[in-house]
């Protein structure tokens, strides 16, 4: 079972940048497909970006394409989300998720980190 801890959130002005980190422990990160999700107040949690186990394929929700980049360092058991050109509508709690399969599908979530984009 993997444990996930996000960090790097904070308050940033529109147009600014933040880099979120997700530190994994308790299991080998390369066994998991990883993704970042976010949830704004009063809204459903939505997928922001995903990356395959060895990082060969990434995907993004349309609203962040060209601005956000997901990456991973399996040797360090870390996943990152580089967020550039931030907009107020990016304000949300950002969560890291790990998914693996072993006869069944297993998923694990971190506790989230708050990102606030405001002037």
C-alpha positions in Angstrom: 0.0 0.0 0.0 1.4 3.4 -1.0 1.1 6.6 1.1 1.0 9.9 -0.7 1.8 13.4 0.6 1.3 16.5 -1.5 3.2 19.8 -1.0 3.9 23.0 -2.8 0.5 24.7 -2.7 0.0 28.2 -1.7 -1.2 31.7 -2.8 0.0 33.0 -6.1 -1.0 35.9 -8.3 -2.7 35.3 -11.7 0.0 34.6 -14.3 2.3 33.1 -11.7 3.6 29.6 -11.3 3.7 26.8 -8.7 5.2 23.4 -8.6 3.3 20.7 -6.7 5.1 17.6 -5.4 3.7 14.3 -4.4 5.9 12.1 -2.3 5.2 8.4 -2.2 6.2 5.9 0.4 5.4 2.4 1.4 5.6 1.0 -2.1 7.5 1.3 -5.4 6.1 4.2 -7.3 6.8 2.6 -10.7 4.0 0.1 -10.0 1.4 2.9 -10.1 -0.1 5.1 -12.7 -0.3 8.6 -11.2 -2.5 11.5 -11.6 -3.4 14.9 -10.2 -6.9 15.9 -9.5 -8.5 19.1 -8.1 -11.6 20.1 -6.3 -12.9 23.6 -6.1 -15.5 24.7 -3.5 -18.9 23.5 -4.5 -17.6 21.5 -7.5 -16.9 17.9 -8.3 -13.4 16.6 -8.1 -11.9 16.6 -11.6 -8.9 15.0 -13.3 -6.2 17.5 -14.1 -3.4 15.4 -15.5 -2.2 11.8 -15.6 1.0 9.9 -16.4 1.7 6.3 -17.0 3.8 4.1 -14.8 7.1 4.8 -16.6 6.1 8.3 -17.8 5.8 7.6 -21.5 2.3 8.9 -21.9 0.7 11.9 -20.3 -2.8 13.4 -20.6 -4.4 16.7 -19.5 -7.8 18.2 -19.1 -8.4 20.8 -21.9 -8.4 23.7 -19.5 -4.7 23.2 -18.4 -3.2 22.0 -21.7 -0.1 24.1 -22.5 0.1 25.5 -19.0 0.5 22.5 -16.7 3.1 19.7 -17.0 3.0 16.4 -15.1 6.2 14.5 -14.5 7.6 11.7 -12.3 10.9 10.5 -10.9 10.4 6.9 -10.0 13.9 6.7 -8.5 12.9 9.3 -6.0 9.3 8.1 -5.6 8.0 11.6 -6.6 5.4 13.0 -8.9 5.2 16.7 -9.9 2.8 19.1 -11.4 4.4 22.2 -12.8 1.7 24.9 -13.1 2.3 28.0 -15.2 0.2 30.9 -16.3 -2.1 30.3 -13.4 -5.7 31.6 -13.5 -8.2 32.3 -10.7 -10.2 29.4 -11.9 -7.3 27.1 -11.1 -8.0 27.7 -7.4 -8.8 24.4 -5.8 -7.4 21.7 -3.5 -5.1 19.5 -5.5 -4.8 15.8 -4.9 -2.4 13.2 -6.0 -3.7 9.7 -6.9 -2.0 6.4 -7.4 -3.6 3.5 -9.2 -2.4 -0.1 -9.6 -3.8 -3.5 -10.6 -3.2 -6.8 -8.8 -6.2 -9.0 -9.8 -8.2 -6.0 -8.6 -7.9 -2.2 -9.1 -6.5 -0.3 -6.2 -6.4 3.4 -5.8 -4.9 5.7 -3.2 -5.2 9.4 -2.5 -3.1 12.0 -0.8 -4.6 14.5 1.7 -4.4 17.4 -0.8 -2.7 20.8 -1.0 -4.5 24.1 -1.4 -3.8 26.3 -4.4 -5.2 29.8 -4.4 -4.8 32.1 -7.4 -5.7 35.6 -6.5 -4.5 39.2 -6.8 
